[in-house]
């Protein structure tokens, strides 16, 4: 059930092909929220479903793996913000905060893809049949 939170373009699309940076960041933050609180919401805040949160998972190995997944998601979010602040990822400059056009270095794209792969690998540890992969 928790795997549904990862079945979205933000976790499948190579970063070089990402089409909406604000939506990418929101997807990462939403996934952290789902795992941490169990509350799955639309971007507008409408509740979609309630899932077990980290605190409801009784199996210590599963809970530990999910905690590691949340840490990797947080690392992904922090790397994105750092790369944005250093200019390795930068908006086109039109001033529209939701503009899908952006530039990035090849190194930034590789780093974001590696960080995202670590998220998926961490989640796959307790759920080996989890099939979301970077395409």
C-alpha positions, 0 to 999 in steps of 0.5 A: 500500500505504501508503494503507491506513494512512489508510483509517480513521475517524480520517482520514474523520470530521469531528472534530465527529463523532469518537466516541472521542478516545483511539482518534483519537490512537492512530490518528494515532500508529499512522499515524506509526509505519507511515510511519516504521518500516513496521510496521503493528500492531493496537492490541494490538501484533499485527503486521498487515503490513510495508510499506516505511518512509520509509528504504526509499523510493528516489524522493527526491520520494516520500520527501520527500512522505512525510516532509512527511506525517509532519511534518503527522501530528506537527503534527496530534497536537501540535495535538490535545494543545494543544487538549486542554490548553487546554480547547478540547477536553475530556473529559466529566469522568466520569473514564473515559479511554476515554469517547467523550463530549467537548466542543469549541469550533467553532474547535477542530473546524475547526482539527483538520479543517484539520490533518487535511486537510493530512495527507491533502493531503501524502500525496496529493502523491506518490499522486494517486489516493489517495482518502481524504477528510474526509467 
